[in-house]
């Protein structure tokens, strides 16, 4: 089997690659080979790759910058996926794509279902929704996994930002009135693997019967403040020396951003369990695993630093 996996330099793509590697040939193109911002070049690349399965975690995710880069965000998040979906539909190649809680307006307190009315508040959310719509309209076998608050031990994300600030600052001020489920890239990758791996011989049929959109996040809920507090406590319990003394809850209004964030990012997981038999860990347990990895990476970097400095002196 030939599997086209985009975004392997990112969090979800990076987590998926080792899980899928045993299935066959992983096609993991670089940006020069497969650039979603250049939709007119994608068909030629797809014709060359000839994948049997396409998994597309690649996306434009700079939420605030998207307000000033609308055209680019829509090319990457909507036009590119539309080309992929149409190519895949013509050849009956199953497609797995990833979406976001930002397609909703964030009102109320009830978890959003897959069929809840959408109403994105930002360019980023609108561009992702346009991609979802285009994929569904293409009519091919597909699964769109809707995620939220994605992070990992590696990469640029909330966990690593909080860890850095906690090591440098006495006080952190974190938004406490936006509610969702922090979700590790590992959780997303494991869930997709649990859906895809047992059904490789009948993915088209499976997606035709159960595909469309499915919410895929960790269970439970918290605020960004609750998430930050758990990160700080977890790092401290693992022996990291931190400067931070207090994590202060603030309102969204006290931390203005260019793009509006949804206040309610809760996602209903009933369909994931009922249709696919997949359950996800609660966000605290998933965070614990990621913190273990983060600390291990920090310790590895610290051990390597003296050797790096010695090498620099040798060549200076």
VOBA-1610 file (N, C-alpha, C; in pm, whole numbers, padded with zeros to 5 digits, always signed):
BEGIN
Unk+00083-00120+00000Unk+00000+00000+00000Unk+00086+00124+00000Unk+00046+00223-00080Unk+00116+00351-00085Unk+00031+00456-00013Unk+00088+00512+00094Unk+00014+00607+00177Unk+00078+00745+00164Unk+00002+00840+00114Unk+00049+00978+00109Unk+00016+01044+00242Unk+00118+01085+00316Unk+00102+01148+00446Unk+00167+01286+00441Unk+00085+01390+00448Unk+00137+01526+00443Unk+00173+01574+00584Unk+00248+01682+00591Unk+00274+01747+00719Unk+00350+01664+00819Unk+00442+01580+00774Unk+00514+01495+00868Unk+00610+01574+00957Unk+00636+01698+00920Unk+00716+01783+01007Unk+00634+01846+01118Unk+00503+01829+01113Unk+00414+01884+01215Unk+00383+01783+01323Unk+00295+01823+01413Unk+00267+01741+01531Unk+00190+01615+01496Unk+00075+01629+01429Unk-00008+01513+01399Unk+00058+01424+01293Unk+00109+01486+01187Unk+00177+01408+01084Unk+00296+01332+01139Unk+00372+01398+01226Unk+00487+01332+01288Unk+00448+01216+01376Unk+00334+01229+01445Unk+00287+01120+01532Unk+00231+01005+01451Unk+00172+01035+01335Unk+00113+00931+01251Unk+00217+00848+01177Unk+00326+00909+01138Unk+00421+00842+01048Unk+00469+00706+01101Unk+00516+00696+01226Unk+00563+00564+01271Unk+00450+00461+01285Unk+00328+00507+01310Unk+00216+00414+01324Unk+00176+00353+01190Unk+00196+00430+01084Unk+00154+00385+00951Unk+00266+00315+00874Unk+00388+00329+00922Unk+00504+00283+00845Unk+00499+00135+00814Unk+00442+00056+00904Unk+00442-00090+00881Unk+00337-00134+00779Unk+00256-00041+00731Unk+00149-00078+00639Unk+00195-00084+00494Unk+00307-00021+00466Unk+00355-00017+00328Unk+00449+00099+00308Unk+00440+00160+00191Unk+00529+00272+00158Unk+00465+00403+00200Unk+00535+00477+00285Unk+00488+00609+00326Unk+00548+00713+00232Unk+00463+00786+00164Unk+00507+00898+00080Unk+00492+01023+00165Unk+00604+01081+00206Unk+00604+01198+00294Unk+00673+01313+00222Unk+00604+01379+00131Unk+00669+01481+00048Unk+00707+01605+00127Unk+00814+01670+00082Unk+00849+01799+00141Unk+00768+01908+00070Unk+00789+02032+00114Unk+00708+02142+00063Unk+00732+02166-00085Unk+00852+02141-00132Unk+00879+02159-00275Unk+00804+02056-00361Unk+00780+01940-00304Unk+00714+01833-00378Unk+00561+01840-00370Unk+00510+01896-00260Unk+00365+01897-00239Unk+00329+02017-00152Unk+00295+02126-00216Unk+00270+02253-00148Unk+00123+02290-00162Unk+00049+02283-00052Unk-00094+02312-00056Unk-00125+02456-00094Unk-00026+02544-00080Unk-00048+02683-00119Unk-00042+02702-00270Unk-00009+02595-00342Unk-00003+02598-00489Unk-00093+02488-00543Unk-00224+02506-00531Unk-00319+02399-00568Unk-00305+02352-00712Unk-00263+02442-00802Unk-00254+02404-00943Unk-00146+02300-00969Unk-00055+02280-00874Unk+00054+02183-00892Unk+00025+02049-00826Unk-00084+02040-00754Unk-00108+01920-00673Unk-00147+01799-00756Unk-00225+01820-00862Unk-00269+01706-00943Unk-00150+01633-01004Unk-00054+01709-01056Unk+00065+01645-01113Unk+00140+01563-01010Unk+00152+01617-00888Unk+00220+01543-00782Unk+00142+01417-00745Unk+00011+01430-00734Unk-00071+01314-00701Unk-00063+01206-00809Unk-00060+01248-00934Unk-00045+01152-01044Unk+00088+01078-01034Unk+00190+01149-00988Unk+00322+01087-00971Unk+00324+00992-00852Unk+00266+01036-00740Unk+00268+00955-00618Unk+00179+00831-00628Unk+00064+00843-00693Unk-00033+00734-00705Unk-00061+00666-00570Unk-00108+00741-00472Unk-00132+00680-00341Unk-00258+00594-00339Unk-00260+00496-00249Unk-00379+00414-00225Unk-00461+00469-00108Unk-00399+00555-00029Unk-00464+00618+00085Unk-00398+00754+00105Unk-00478+00856+00132Unk-00425+00991+00156Unk-00465+01035+00296Unk-00367+01078+00375Unk-00393+01134+00507Unk-00330+01273+00510Unk-00412+01373+00536Unk-00369+01512+00518Unk-00381+01595+00646Unk-00279+01589+00732Unk-00277+01677+00850Unk-00224+01818+00819Unk-00162+01839+00704Unk-00100+01968+00673Unk-00207+02077+00668Unk-00174+02194+00722Unk-00271+02304+00725Unk-00200+02435+00756Unk-00270+02543+00727Unk-00229+02676+00773Unk-00292+02694+00911Unk-00211+02709+01015Unk-00263+02714+01152Unk-00225+02841+01228Unk-00170+02941+01160Unk-00135+03066+01226Unk-00263+03151+01241Unk-00335+03127+01349Unk-00471+03179+01364Unk-00476+03331+01353Unk-00390+03401+01422Unk-00394+03548+01418Unk-00341+03602+01285Unk-00234+03543+01236Unk-00176+03591+01110Unk-00272+03572+00993Unk-00360+03472+01005Unk-00456+03446+00898Unk-00549+03565+00874Unk-00571+03646+00976Unk-00657+03764+00959Unk-00597+03859+00855Unk-00466+03857+00839Unk-00398+03941+00740Unk-00356+03863+00616Unk-00370+03731+00621Unk-00328+03646+00509Unk-00444+03556+00466Unk-00558+03616+00447Unk-00679+03541+00414Unk-00662+03454+00289Unk-00608+03513+00184Unk-00594+03438+00059Unk-00505+03316+00078Unk-00393+03333+00147Unk-00302+03221+00169Unk-00369+03113+00254Unk-00439+03156+00361Unk-00506+03059+00448Unk-00609+02978+00370Unk-00685+03043+00282Unk-00786+02972+00204Unk-00723+02882+00098Unk-00609+02922+00043Unk-00542+02834-00054Unk-00499+02704+00013Unk-00437+02718+00131Unk-00381+02600+00199Unk-00490+02516+00262Unk-00589+02579+00325Unk-00689+02506+00402Unk-00814+02468+00323Unk-00835+02532+00209Unk-00958+02504+00133Unk-00928+02461-00010Unk-00857+02545-00086Unk-00834+02514-00228Unk-00747+02389-00243Unk-00641+02378-00164Unk-00554+02260-00172Unk-00628+02132-00139Unk-00695+02125-00024Unk-00772+02005+00009Unk-00881+01973-00094Unk-00940+02076-00156Unk-01041+02050-00259Unk-00980+01976-00377Unk-00861+02018-00421Unk-00794+01949-00532Unk-00764+01804-00493Unk-00714+01784-00374Unk-00683+01648-00327Unk-00810+01563-00325Unk-00918+01620-00271Unk-01044+01545-00258Unk-01102+01507-00394Unk-01095+01598-00491Unk-01148+01567-00624Unk-01065+01461-00693Unk-00932+01470-00679Unk-00845+01366-00737Unk-00876+01232-00674Unk-00888+01230-00541Unk-00914+01105-00469Unk-01051+01049-00504Unk-01151+01136-00518Unk-01287+01090-00547Unk-01295+01021-00683Unk-01227+01075-00781Unk-01230+01016-00915Unk-01170+00876-00916Unk-01077+00851-00826Unk-01006+00723-00825Unk-01048+00634-00709Unk-01148+00680-00632Unk-01197+00607-00515Unk-01085+00577-00416Unk-00998+00675-00398Unk-00892+00665-00298Unk-00942+00727-00167Unk-00941+00654-00058Unk-00992+00709+00069Unk-00902+00824+00119Unk-00967+00924+00177Unk-00899+01044+00224Unk-00932+01069+00370Unk-00830+01089+00452Unk-00847+01131+00591Unk-00794+01275+00602Unk-00876+01362+00653Unk-00844+01505+00664Unk-00870+01549+00808Unk-00817+01666+00845Unk-00832+01712+00983Unk-00891+01853+00986Unk-00986+01871+01075Unk-01053+01999+01089Unk-01038+02050+01232Unk-01124+02143+01273Unk-01099+02216+01398Unk-01228+02262+01463Unk-01222+02284+01593Unk-01334+02342+01668Unk-01362+02487+01625Unk-01269+02550+01557Unk-01285+02690+01515Unk-01392+02707+01407Unk-01448+02597+01356Unk-01558+02611+01260Unk-01687+02652+01330Unk-01691+02646+01464Unk-01809+02683+01540Unk-01793+02824+01598Unk-01907+02883+01641Unk-01902+03019+01693Unk-01871+03026+01843Unk-01860+02911+01908Unk-01818+02908+02047Unk-01923+02953+02147Unk-02048+02957+02106Unk-02154+03001+02196Unk-02201+02886+02285Unk-02271+02920+02393Unk-02330+02821+02481Unk-02228+02740+02558Unk-02277+02630+02617Unk-02192+02542+02695Unk-02203+02395+02653Unk-02296+02365+02565Unk-02315+02226+02522Unk-02204+02185+02425Unk-02159+02060+02433Unk-02060+02012+02336Unk-02114+02017+02194Unk-02031+02056+02100Unk-02071+02062+01960Unk-02072+01922+01900Unk-02181+01891+01830Unk-02190+01766+01756Unk-02140+01789+01613Unk-02116+01679+01544Unk-02067+01689+01406Unk-02165+01763+01316Unk-02294+01752+01347Unk-02396+01817+01264Unk-02446+01948+01323Unk-02378+02001+01425Unk-02418+02129+01481Unk-02397+02240+01379Unk-02477+02346+01384Unk-02458+02458+01291Unk-02321+02521+01308Unk-02255+02546+01198Unk-02123+02609+01202Unk-02137+02761+01196Unk-02031+02829+01235Unk-02032+02975+01233Unk-01896+03028+01275Unk-01795+03007+01195Unk-01659+03046+01234Unk-01647+03196+01262Unk-01564+03227+01360Unk-01544+03366+01403Unk-01418+03427+01344Unk-01337+03346+01278Unk-01206+03391+01231Unk-01183+03345+01088Unk-01084+03406+01023Unk-01045+03363+00889Unk-00996+03219+00893Unk-00918+03186+00994Unk-00870+03048+01006Unk-00987+02951+01010Unk-01085+02976+01098Unk-01200+02888+01108Unk-01278+02880+00978Unk-01295+02995+00912Unk-01369+02997+00785Unk-01295+02918+00678Unk-01163+02928+00675Unk-01085+02856+00574Unk-01091+02706+00597Unk-01088+02663+00722Unk-01099+02520+00751Unk-01238+02468+00718Unk-01341+02546+00747Unk-01476+02505+00713Unk-01494+02492+00562Unk-01435+02585+00488Unk-01443+02579+00341Unk-01376+02451+00289Unk-01267+02411+00352Unk-01201+02286+00314Unk-01289+02166+00344Unk-01352+02165+00462Unk-01442+02055+00497Unk-01554+02043+00395Unk-01613+02157+00361Unk-01726+02159+00267Unk-01685+02106+00130Unk-01567+02148+00085Unk-01519+02105-00047Unk-01492+01955-00050Unk-01438+01901+00059Unk-01410+01758+00065Unk-01540+01678+00060Unk-01638+01721+00137Unk-01768+01652+00136Unk-01832+01659-00002Unk-01822+01777-00067Unk-01884+01796-00198Unk-01817+01713-00306Unk-01690+01679-00290Unk-01619+01599-00390Unk-01680+01461-00404Unk-01740+01411-00297Unk-01816+01287-00307Unk-01737+01159-00295Unk-01609+01167-00263Unk-01528+01046-00249Unk-01533+00991-00108Unk-01477+00873-00087Unk-01471+00815+00049Unk-01376+00898+00137Unk-01428+00952+00246Unk-01346+01041+00326Unk-01386+01036+00473Unk-01293+01078+00556Unk-01318+01097+00698Unk-01251+01228+00739Unk-01328+01319+00795Unk-01275+01446+00845Unk-01277+01439+00997Unk-01160+01439+01059Unk-01148+01433+01204Unk-01136+01575+01259Unk-01233+01613+01339Unk-01236+01750+01394Unk-01170+01749+01532Unk-01065+01828+01548Unk-00985+01825+01670Unk-00986+01963+01737Unk-00920+01971+01854Unk-00909+02100+01922Unk-00785+02103+02011Unk-00730+02220+02031Unk-00624+02247+02129Unk-00511+02143+02120Unk-00461+02124+01999Unk-00363+02018+01973Unk-00224+02060+02021Unk-00153+01968+02084Unk-00018+01996+02133Unk+00062+01866+02139Unk+00192+01879+02164Unk+00280+01763+02176Unk+00405+01804+02253Unk+00487+01706+02286Unk+00612+01735+02355Unk+00709+01811+02265Unk+00692+01794+02134Unk+00776+01863+02036Unk+00694+01968+01963Unk+00765+02056+01893Unk+00697+02154+01809Unk+00663+02282+01882Unk+00593+02369+01812Unk+00549+02497+01869Unk+00405+02482+01913Unk+00381+02488+02043Unk+00246+02467+02095Unk+00235+02522+02237Unk+00116+02513+02293Unk+00086+02573+02423Unk+00171+02512+02534Unk+00188+02380+02534Unk+00268+02317+02638Unk+00409+02376+02643Unk+00472+02382+02529Unk+00610+02430+02526Unk+00619+02580+02555Unk+00517+02655+02514Unk+00516+02798+02546Unk+00504+02819+02696Unk+00413+02747+02760Unk+00396+02760+02905Unk+00523+02715+02978Unk+00583+02606+02933Unk+00706+02558+02997Unk+00817+02664+02989Unk+00828+02728+02874Unk+00931+02832+02858Unk+00903+02952+02948Unk+00779+03000+02946Unk+00745+03116+03028Unk+00755+03084+03177Unk+00717+02964+03216Unk+00723+02925+03357Unk+00866+02920+03409Unk+00960+02894+03320Unk+01102+02890+03358Unk+01162+03030+03368Unk+01091+03130+03312Unk+01148+03265+03303Unk+01073+03370+03385Unk+00946+03348+03414Unk+00862+03452+03473Unk+00806+03410+03608Unk+00781+03510+03693Unk+00720+03485+03823Unk+00570+03466+03813Unk+00509+03526+03712Unk+00364+03528+03702Unk+00320+03499+03560Unk+00220+03413+03547Unk+00158+03386+03417Unk+00012+03427+03425Unk-00035+03497+03324Unk-00176+03539+03317Unk-00240+03466+03199Unk-00335+03378+03229Unk-00387+03287+03128Unk-00540+03294+03123Unk-00593+03294+03002Unk-00738+03304+02979Unk-00811+03186+03045Unk-00918+03219+03119Unk-00991+03117+03194Unk-01135+03100+03149Unk-01180+03175+03047Unk-01320+03165+03005Unk-01337+03106+02865Unk-01234+03038+02816Unk-01245+02956+02696Unk-01229+02811+02740Unk-01326+02727+02703Unk-01330+02590+02754Unk-01320+02490+02640Unk-01235+02389+02659Unk-01219+02286+02557Unk-01144+02167+02614Unk-01095+02083+02525Unk-01022+01963+02565Unk-00883+01964+02503Unk-00779+01994+02582Unk-00644+01981+02528Unk-00623+01840+02475Unk-00569+01829+02355Unk-00561+01699+02287Unk-00422+01679+02230Unk-00359+01571+02267Unk-00224+01545+02218Unk-00227+01491+02075Unk-00125+01524+02001Unk-00110+01469+01866Unk-00106+01317+01871Unk-00049+01264+01977Unk-00041+01118+01996Unk-00182+01058+02005Unk-00271+01125+02078Unk-00409+01077+02090Unk-00478+01072+01954Unk-00459+01178+01876Unk-00520+01185+01743Unk-00465+01075+01653Unk-00333+01061+01653Unk-00269+00959+01568Unk-00315+00819+01607Unk-00321+00791+01737Unk-00363+00658+01781Unk-00507+00629+01739Unk-00594+00729+01750Unk-00733+00709+01713Unk-00748+00683+01563Unk-00676+00761+01483Unk-00682+00739+01337Unk-00627+00602+01302Unk-00519+00562+01367Unk-00464+00428+01343Unk-00564+00320+01382Unk-00636+00341+01493Unk-00736+00243+01537Unk-00852+00230+01438Unk-00879+00338+01366Unk-00985+00334+01265Unk-00935+00272+01135Unk-00816+00314+01093Unk-00767+00277+00961Unk-00707+00136+00957Unk-00621+00104+01053Unk-00546-00020+01045Unk-00631-00146+01035Unk-00738-00161+01114Unk-00817-00284+01104Unk-00906-00289+00980Unk-00913-00178+00906Unk-01009-00170+00796Unk-00945-00137+00662Unk-00818-00169+00647Unk-00747-00133+00525Unk-00811-00192+00400Unk-00865-00311+00412Unk-00921-00377+00294Unk-01059-00324+00256Unk-01122-00248+00347Unk-01256-00198+00317Unk-01277-00054+00363Unk-01173+00027+00351Unk-01184+00167+00394Unk-01290+00243+00315Unk-01297+00217+00184Unk-01398+00285+00102Unk-01538+00255+00153Unk-01562+00129+00182Unk-01695+00091+00232Unk-01719+00151+00370Unk-01617+00145+00456Unk-01630+00200+00592Unk-01661+00348+00588Unk-01585+00423+00507Unk-01606+00568+00500Unk-01740+00601+00434Unk-01783+00518+00340Unk-01913+00540+00277Unk-02025+00524+00380Unk-02009+00429+00471Unk-02114+00403+00571Unk-02101+00492+00693Unk-01977+00519+00737Unk-01957+00584+00866Unk-01872+00711+00859Unk-01829+00745+00737Unk-01737+00858+00723Unk-01805+00992+00739Unk-01754+01091+00668Unk-01801+01228+00688Unk-01715+01295+00792Unk-01777+01351+00895Unk-01704+01422+00999Unk-01718+01348+01130Unk-01608+01342+01207Unk-01613+01284+01341Unk-01527+01369+01434Unk-01580+01397+01551Unk-01503+01472+01650Unk-01399+01380+01713Unk-01278+01432+01732Unk-01169+01351+01785Unk-01084+01437+01878Unk-01115+01430+02005Unk-01040+01504+02107Unk-01026+01415+02229Unk-00946+01459+02325Unk-00942+01390+02454Unk-01074+01413+02528Unk-01102+01329+02625Unk-01223+01346+02704Unk-01198+01447+02816Unk-01309+01496+02871Unk-01299+01595+02977Unk-01291+01735+02921Unk-01280+01832+03009Unk-01272+01971+02965Unk-01199+02054+03069Unk-01145+02165+03024Unk-01079+02260+03112Unk-01069+02393+03038Unk-01015+02491+03105Unk-00985+02620+03042Unk-00837+02625+03008Unk-00798+02727+02932Unk-00655+02745+02907Unk-00582+02766+03039Unk-00646+02834+03134Unk-00585+02853+03266Unk-00568+02720+03337Unk-00671+02635+03331Unk-00661+02504+03393Unk-00553+02420+03328Unk-00543+02429+03197Unk-00440+02356+03123Unk-00301+02405+03163Unk-00282+02536+03167Unk-00152+02593+03205Unk-00114+02553+03347Unk-00212+02558+03437Unk-00185+02522+03577Unk-00142+02376+03587Unk-00207+02289+03511Unk-00171+02147+03512Unk-00031+02125+03455Unk+00004+02201+03353Unk+00139+02190+03295Unk+00244+02230+03398Unk+00223+02343+03463Unk+00319+02392+03564Unk+00332+02291+03677Unk+00220+02242+03729Unk+00225+02145+03838Unk+00295+02016+03794Unk+00267+01972+03672Unk+00328+01850+03622Unk+00478+01862+03602Unk+00522+01976+03550Unk+00665+01998+03532Unk+00737+02006+03667Unk+00675+02074+03761Unk+00737+02088+03893Unk+00746+01953+03963Unk+00642+01871+03949Unk+00644+01739+04014Unk+00748+01647+03952Unk+00791+01680+03829Unk+00892+01600+03761Unk+01032+01656+03782Unk+01045+01751+03872Unk+01177+01800+03914Unk+01232+01917+03837Unk+01155+01976+03746Unk+01205+02092+03673Unk+01201+02216+03762Unk+01304+02294+03754Unk+01310+02419+03832Unk+01240+02529+03754Unk+01138+02586+03815Unk+01059+02689+03750Unk+01062+02818+03832Unk+01056+02930+03764Unk+01051+03060+03830Unk+00908+03099+03868Unk+00812+03047+03799Unk+00674+03092+03816Unk+00623+03066+03958Unk+00556+03165+04012Unk+00498+03154+04146Unk+00345+03152+04143Unk+00286+03211+04040Unk+00140+03214+04033Unk+00093+03210+03888Unk-00017+03138+03867Unk-00084+03132+03737Unk-00221+03197+03757Unk-00237+03315+03704Unk-00354+03398+03733Unk-00459+03385+03622Unk-00584+03355+03658Unk-00690+03348+03557Unk-00733+03487+03512Unk-00750+03504+03382Unk-00798+03631+03327Unk-00909+03602+03226Unk-00981+03708+03191Unk-01087+03696+03091Unk-01030+03713+02951Unk-01101+03659+02853Unk-01061+03678+02713Unk-01045+03825+02680Unk-01134+03909+02735Unk-01129+04052+02709Unk-01000+04117+02758Unk-00935+04052+02856Unk-00810+04106+02910Unk-00688+04063+02828Unk-00710+03977+02729Unk-00600+03930+02645Unk-00645+03936+02499Unk-00658+04056+02446Unk-00710+04070+02309Unk-00615+04012+02205Unk-00674+03946+02106Unk-00599+03890+01994Unk-00664+03934+01864Unk-00589+03929+01757Unk-00643+03973+01628Unk-00760+03886+01584Unk-00748+03756+01604Unk-00855+03662+01568Unk-00938+03630+01692Unk-01068+03621+01675Unk-01157+03586+01786Unk-01153+03435+01807Unk-01133+03393+01932Unk-01134+03252+01966Unk-01272+03211+02017Unk-01315+03088+01988Unk-01442+03041+02043Unk-01434+03022+02194Unk-01538+03066+02265Unk-01541+03048+02409Unk-01573+02905+02449Unk-01655+02839+02368Unk-01693+02700+02395Unk-01639+02611+02284Unk-01535+02536+02317Unk-01474+02444+02220Unk-01499+02298+02256Unk-01599+02274+02341Unk-01633+02137+02377Unk-01684+02062+02253Unk-01637+01939+02233Unk-01680+01857+02119Unk-01738+01726+02170Unk-01855+01691+02121Unk-01923+01568+02158Unk-01853+01448+02093Unk-01822+01347+02173Unk-01746+01231+02125Unk-01833+01106+02104Unk-01964+01122+02109Unk-02053+01006+02099Unk-02033+00931+01967Unk-02020+01003+01858Unk-02010+00938+01726Unk-01880+00861+01713Unk-01772+00914+01766Unk-01643+00844+01759Unk-01654+00706+01823Unk-01720+00699+01938Unk-01733+00571+02007Unk-01836+00481+01940Unk-01951+00539+01904Unk-02060+00457+01850Unk-02030+00404+01711Unk-01976+00489+01624Unk-01954+00449+01485Unk-01822+00376+01464Unk-01720+00413+01541Unk-01587+00357+01516Unk-01532+00276+01633Unk-01602+00274+01745Unk-01556+00197+01860Unk-01429+00249+01922Unk-01402+00379+01906Unk-01278+00438+01955Unk-01308+00529+02074Unk-01233+00510+02181Unk-01239+00601+02295Unk-01102+00666+02314Unk-01102+00786+02364Unk-00977+00860+02383Unk-00951+00879+02533Unk-00826+00900+02571Unk-00795+00921+02713Unk-00845+01056+02760Unk-00861+01071+02892Unk-00892+01205+02941Unk-00770+01294+02926Unk-00794+01422+02923Unk-00686+01514+02888Unk-00574+01515+02992Unk-00608+01487+03119Unk-00503+01486+03222Unk-00407+01369+03203Unk-00461+01251+03172Unk-00374+01135+03150Unk-00288+01154+03026Unk-00347+01209+02920Unk-00271+01234+02798Unk-00161+01337+02824Unk-00191+01438+02904Unk-00090+01539+02938Unk+00025+01476+03015Unk-00005+01385+03106Unk+00100+01322+03186Unk+00202+01250+03097Unk+00153+01178+02998Unk+00242+01108+02904Unk+00328+01208+02828Unk+00266+01318+02785Unk+00340+01417+02706Unk+00443+01489+02790Unk+00410+01515+02917Unk+00506+01580+03006Unk+00627+01490+03031Unk+00604+01360+03043Unk+00717+01266+03058Unk+00811+01278+02938Unk+00754+01282+02819Unk+00835+01295+02698Unk+00906+01429+02693Unk+00834+01535+02731Unk+00894+01669+02729Unk+01014+01676+02822Unk+00999+01625+02944Unk+01110+01627+03040Unk+01226+01544+02991Unk+01197+01429+02931Unk+01304+01344+02877Unk+01380+01417+02767Unk+01309+01490+02683Unk+01374+01568+02577Unk+01460+01679+02636Unk+01412+01743+02741Unk+01490+01848+02807Unk+01618+01792+02868Unk+01606+01677+02930Unk+01723+01614+02992Unk+01824+01571+02886Unk+01774+01519+02776Unk+01863+01477+02667Unk+01936+01599+02610Unk+01867+01709+02593Unk+01930+01831+02542Unk+02034+01883+02638Unk+02005+01874+02768Unk+02100+01922+02869Unk+02227+01838+02867Unk+02214+01706+02848Unk+02332+01619+02843Unk+02415+01646+02719Unk+02348+01685+02611Unk+02419+01708+02485Unk+02487+01844+02481Unk+02443+01938+02565Unk+02494+02073+02557Unk+02645+02085+02583Unk+02703+02021+02685Unk+02849+02031+02704Unk+02928+01983+02583Unk+02882+01874+02522Unk+02952+01824+02404Unk+02941+01923+02288Unk+02825+01986+02275Unk+02806+02085+02168Unk+02897+02205+02189Unk+02907+02250+02313Unk+02994+02365+02342Unk+03141+02331+02319Unk+03179+02208+02356Unk+03317+02165+02334Unk+03349+02161+02185Unk+03252+02113+02105Unk+03272+02108+01961Unk+03285+02248+01903Unk+03204+02342+01951Unk+03211+02478+01904Unk+03347+02540+01934Unk+03399+02514+02055Unk+03531+02569+02091Unk+03640+02509+02004Unk+03623+02382+01967Unk+03724+02317+01886Unk+03734+02377+01748Unk+03621+02431+01697Unk+03621+02488+01564Unk+03626+02641+01562Unk+03640+02700+01681Unk+03643+02846+01687Unk+03785+02898+01684
//
